[in-house]
Amino acid sequence: MLRKTGNCAKIRRRGPELGSRSDIQPDGISCATEEVMKRSAWIGAALALSGGAVSTATAQSIGYLENTYVQVNLGLGVAGESDIDIVGPDLRGRIDTDLEAGPFVSALVGNSYTSGLALELEGLYAENDLDTDEVSRALQTDFDVESRIYGGLANVKYEYVNESPLFPYVAAGLGYGETQYRVFRDTGSSDGLLWQLKAGVAVPVSSKVTMDLGYRFLRSPDYETSARVNYQGKLYDAKFKAATGVHTLSTGVRLAF
């Protein structure tokens, strides 16, 4: 007699001589084998699904990283300082002045790679007034100073793409720019080395659009001019030399194509 228990078969046979009943069953190997095979199939399916999910996530990350993009940033130069040297006959001084908040704008084009590295070309403009009230009182003259910085830089950036919605990045840039200063009501300019350090967070909105929240320190070329300075009732022919560093906060939109 054949009776099915679960998914395994038991064979029940009545003994011919004594009328007794004996159960003859498989030794359990076939049932165990069937159970192992069934569980293996479930595990394999689960691994296949998880592997597919990982592959999809990896493909999405690679797709995000491998692209060419353009980006526009708007922000404020919120802090910074300008080191000003004033040198003349019987007159020598160094003044550290703070920057007042001013507008900042930049635009860039870049190309990113699967390693997380990206190469960018960026053009920027920054404008700030310098807080010179104390200097004006000391020199007994109107010592207004305005700073304008514009130029182009080549940036190297590393962006860490991960499973979170925030992708942090760091970058450094080196380039050539021009600084304009309005000092003693005269405007002059000087060009030279321009460099910056950047850090921030990229927030992908879609596969093509990313928001950018960033910080940068921008160092302008040195500027030098000369002017007549009234100091303690005396006029001096003085040289004015300045170097400005600006701390900037910005928000931007990146478009991949």
JORAQUI-V877424 format. One record per run of one state. SS is the DSSP state (H for helix, E for strand, C for the rest). FROM is the first residue (numbers start at 1). TO is the last residue. If there is no record, write none. Layout:
ss->{SS | SS}
from->{FROM | FROM}
to->{TO | TO}
//
This chain:
ss->{C | E | C | E | C | E | C | H | C | E | C | E | C | E | C | E | C | H | C | E | C | E | C | E | C | E | C | E | C | E | C}
from->{1 | 2 | 6 | 8 | 15 | 21 | 26 | 29 | 66 | 67 | 89 | 91 | 100 | 102 | 113 | 117 | 131 | 133 | 140 | 145 | 160 | 167 | 184 | 186 | 205 | 209 | 220 | 223 | 232 | 234 | 257}
to->{1 | 5 | 7 | 14 | 20 | 25 | 28 | 65 | 66 | 88 | 90 | 99 | 101 | 112 | 116 | 130 | 132 | 139 | 144 | 159 | 166 | 183 | 185 | 204 | 208 | 219 | 222 | 231 | 233 | 256 | 257}
//
